[in-house]
Amino acid sequence: MAKNKKGPKHVVPAQPHKFTKRYSLVDVVLQKEKKFLYFIAFSLILAGVIYPYPAIAMWIGFAFAGYSAIANDSIQTIGTFIGSNEDKKWYWQWLFMGSIFIFTVTYSWIVFNGDVSYQRLSTPGLDQTPTSFVYLQLASPIILLLLTRFRIPVSTTFMLLSVFTATAATIISMITKSFAGYVVAFISALIIYLLLTKLIKRLVKGKAHILWTIAQWVISGFLWYIWLAQDLANIAVYLPRKLEVFEFIAFTAFIFLGLGILFYKKGDKIQNIINEKSEVRDVRSATIIDLVYALILYYFKEVNNIPMSTTWVFVGLLAGRELGMRIHAHDKSGKFAKTFRLIGKDILSVTIGLIISVILAVAINREIQDEIAGYLFK
């Protein structure tokens, strides 16, 4: 038989190599956050333009501080509230917390003769209304806003108050009180969850009774009031120590509307710090966390008028809670390692904020520079 001749093979013409563009993590982040980074750049430029004009600078600084402080500190007070009330309409949560804010700030304004900080700004070194500003004082809340966007829960007390502090002694007092708050919160939570984990586990089984929701709203409201009494100083530090009527209305309205934006965004990116912790979405667990936190803050509120970092207290509370639950459950070493990584990451975050704030305070304040130089070279 004649052999069939094979036809010529079809050869695909060679195509030029297409070089695929590789994106680094930095490129992805920059692309994703482009609009936000443009806003940060514009804000830093605006701060540079207006800081020589105190009458304008104080209100722009307040606006930056108000939004960045509440956005950053939302994880402490209303983070568990938002996480455990995802089935509730955001505007009901806003109106509830907003009304408590209006009551709290109005009470301070009336009782303390125009002071909205519950006399936290009467501490030596913070008791004078700013009559002039430097660039870094307006830039610090913008830096805080940037850190918040990337889920770094830094201390607003250190970031915002330290740049106005006139003495190193005041900064040391704030650090000492804040560190004591971390230790007390850590130990308290560790003991509570070691002793009561079985009871708590029993309480969080099944569907929560409506009374738990009511209890959580009441306790969260109390916590929100205590936190405001501690941290309103971080926002009001830019403004006169005694606000006139129209100044008070502007102060209150701005923060009230800012809270609305925060609830609409469900806590924004910083809320993930809460959501990654064990069982905080359950209304019963959230209620217990809020109650312990509120009692600790109330204690330190009554100790003295020195401002402190509520962020450090909250991070200590979550760290003690997580460790207590792991120890009680006799978990494997792998889960302990994960817990210690979470604790270490949170400690690193607040430490970064402390270092940045101290650097800013030293860079701004000549008196603190002289104190440090005198201590080092005496």
N, C-alpha and C positions, 0 to 999 in steps of 0.2 A: 504494500500500500504506500501511496505517496504520502510523504510527511507533510502535515500542514505547516505552512510557514508562519512563524510568529511575527505579528506586526511589531512595529517599533514601539518601544515602551514610551508611555506618556510621561514626559519629564516636566515637573512643576518648575517653572522658572524661579530662580533664586530671588528672594525678596530682601531688600536691605533690612538690617537688624534695627528693630525699634527699641530704643533705649527707654525703659520705663523709669519714671521719676520716683525716687524714693523719698518718702516724707519721714522726718524724724518726729519724735514726740513733741518737741518744741514747735515744729511747723504746724502740727495738728492743733495744738492748744492755741497758737496765735491765730490760726484760721477760724477756729470755733469761737474765740472770744474777741474777734476783731472789733466789733462795735463797742464792747465794754472797754477795751484797751484804748480805743479812740477817746472815749469819755474820760478815762483816767488821765490821758495826755492833755486833753482840753482843760480838765480841772486843775492839773498842776500848773499849766500856763496861766489860768485865771488867778490862781493863788499868788503867782509871781507878780501879776499886774496890780492886784488890789491890796496886797498886804500893807503898803505904805499909808492907806487911808483907813484908820481905825473904825470909824463909824460904819463903813461898809464891810470891812474885813470881819468884824465881830459877828455879823449876821451870816455871812458866807461861811465862816468857820463853824458857826453853830449848825447851819444846814448840813454841812458835810459830817460834822460830829454826830448830829442827831440820827441821821440815816445809817451811818456806818456802825455806830455803837449799838443801836437796836437790832440791826441786821446781824451783827456778830454775836450779841448776847441773847438772841432769841432762843438759842439752843438750851440756855440754862433755865429760863422761866416758862416760856411758851412752847419750847421744842417738844417736850413730852406731851403737852396739851394738844398741839397740832397733830403729833404722831398717833395719839390714841383717839382722836376725834375726826378721823378722815371721812367718816360717813356724815358728818355735820356740815352744813353750809358755811362757807368761809365768812360770810358777812355777819352771821350770828356770833361767831367766835370773836370777830373784830369789834362788834358793838359791845360785847360783854367786857373784853379786856380794855377797850377804849374808854368805856365809862369809868372803870376802876382807875385808869390813868388820870382822867380829868378830875375825879374826886381827890386822888392822892396829891396831885400837883397843886390843886386849888387849896387844899388844907394847909400845905406847907407855905404857900404864898400868903395866906391870911394870917396864920398863927405866927410865922417868923418874919412878918413885916416886909413882904416882897421877895423873900428868899425862897427859891423853889428847890433848893438842894438839901432841905432838912438840916441845915447848918453844917453840912459836910465841907463847905467851902470856907468855913470860919477857921479852919486849921491854919496856923502860921505858915506863910509862904504861898497860900492860896486865897487869902482873905481880901485881897485888893482887886478891884475891877481893872482889867487890862486897859491901859491907855495907849499902848502901841503894840505892834505885832512884828515878829520876824517871819520870814518865809516858811521855816520848818514848822512853826506852830500851826499854820494853815495847811501844810502838806501832810501832817501826821494823821488826820482822819482820812485823808485820801489813801495813804499807805495802808491804813487799817481796812478800808473798803477793798483794796486790792487783795490783802491777805485773806479777808473773809470770803472773797469770791473763789479762792482756791482752797477753801475748807480748812483754814488754819485758825483755830479758835484762840486768838491771842487775847491778852487782858486789855480791855479798853481803859481801865483805871490807869495802868502804867503808860499806855500809848498816848492817852489824851491829857491826863493830869500832870504827868512828869515834865512835859514841855513847858508848863507854867509854874512849876515849883521853884521857889527861890533858894531853897537850901537842900543840901544833901541829906540832912537829918530827917526831913519830911519824907523823902524817897525811901530812906532806910526804914522809917516807921511803917510806911505802906507795905514794903516788902515783908517786913517781920510779921505784921498782922495778917497778910495774905498767906504767907507760908504756914502760920499757925492755923488758919482756916482750912488749908489743904489737909494738914495732919489730922485735925479734929474730924473733918468730913470723912477722910479715908478710914480712920479707926472706927468711927461711929457706924458707917455703912458695913464695914467688915464684920463687926460684932453682931449687928442686927441680922445680917444675912447668914452668918454662921449659926446663930441661935434660932432664927425664925424661918429658915428656908423651907422646912417641911410644912409649916403653917401657911406660908405665903404660896407655896406650890398648890396646896389644897384650896386656897382661896381663889386662885386664878384658873381653876379647872372649870370647864363648861362655859356657858354663856353668862356674861356679867349681869347682875341684877341692876335695875334702873337706879337704885340707891347708890351704887358705885359711881355712876356717871354724875349724879348730883354731888356726891362727896368730892369727886375730882374737880368739878367746876368750882366748888367753894374753896377747896385747898389751893388750887391753882390761882384763884383770885387773890387769896391771902399771900401766897408766894410772890405774885406779881407786885402787890403793894409793898412788901418788904424789900424786894429787889429795887423797885423804883426809889424808895427812901435811901438806899445805899448808892445807887448808880446815876441818879439824875445829876449829880455833881459833874460827872464826866461830860455831859452835854452842856450844862449851864456855865461851865468854866469860861466860855468865850464871852459871856454876856455880863451886863452890870449885876452886881451882887444883890441889888434890890430892883426888881422889874416894875415899871409903871404899868398901868392898865393895858394900854395898847401893845406894849412889849410882851406882857403876859399872854394876851390873846394870840399874838403871832406865834409865840413859843408853843403854846398848847395845841393850836390848830395844826401846825406843821407836823408835830410828832404824831398827833391823832391820825392824820392822813397817811403818814409814813407807815403806821401800824396797819392801816387798811391794805397798802401795797404788799406788805409782808405776809399778811394772812391770805391775800389773793394768790400769792406765789407759793403758798404752803411752806413758808420758812426758807425758801430759796435753797441754794446749794449747801449751806452750812447745816441744814436739817439732816443731812446724811450722817453727821457725827452721832446723832441720836439714834437714827434708824439702824445703825450697824451694831448697837448694843442689844443684849438679850432681852426679849419680851417687853420692850418699852412701848410697843404699840397696844398692848393690853391695858385697858383703862385702870385695872386694879393695880398692876405694877407701876404705872405712871403716877397713880395717887400716892402710893407708898414713897416713891422717890421724891415727889414734890413736898410731901409732909416733912420728911427728914431734912430736906434742903431748906425749907422755910424755917424750921426750928433753929437750925444752925445759923442761918443768916440773922434771925431775930436776936439770937444771943450776941453775935458780934456787933449788931446795930446798937445794942444797949451798952456795950463795953466802953466805947468812946466815939468821938466824932471823926477820928482819922479815917479817910477813905481806904477801902481795901478792894482787892480783886475778887469779885464774885465768881469769875471764871475759874480761878484756882480752887475755890471751894467746890464748885460743881464738878470739875474734873476729878478732884479727890473723892467725891461722893460716888461717881460712876466707877472709878478704879476699885474702891473698896467693895462695892456691890458685886462687880464682875468676879473679883478674886474670891470673895466669900461664897458665891454660888459655885465656883469651880471646886474649891476645897471641900465643901459640903457634899458635892456630887461624886467625890473621889474620881475625878476624870483622869484620863490618860495624859501622859506628859505632853502629847501633841496639842491638846486643848489648852493646857497650862501655858505652853509656849505662845499660842495664839493670844491668850489673855494678856500675857506680859508684853507682847508686841503692841497690842492696843493701848495698854497703860503707858508704855514707853513712848509711843507715837504722840499721845495727848500731852505728856509731860514735855516732850521736845517742842511741841507747838507753842505751849504757853511760855516756855523758856526762850524760844526765839523772839516772841513778842516782848519779853522782859528785856532781853539784850538790845533789841532795836530801840525800845523806849528809853533805856538808860543812855544809849549813844546819842539819841536826839536831845535828851535833857542836858547832857554835858556839852554838846555842840552849841546849844542855844545860850546857856546860862553862864555868864562870866564868873559869878560868885561861886558856883559849884566847881568850875575849873580851878579857881584859886584855892578852894577848900581841899580838893584832891591833891593839888600841887603841894600845898602846905603839909598835908598828911604824909605824902611820899618823900618829901625832901627836907623834912624838919630835922 
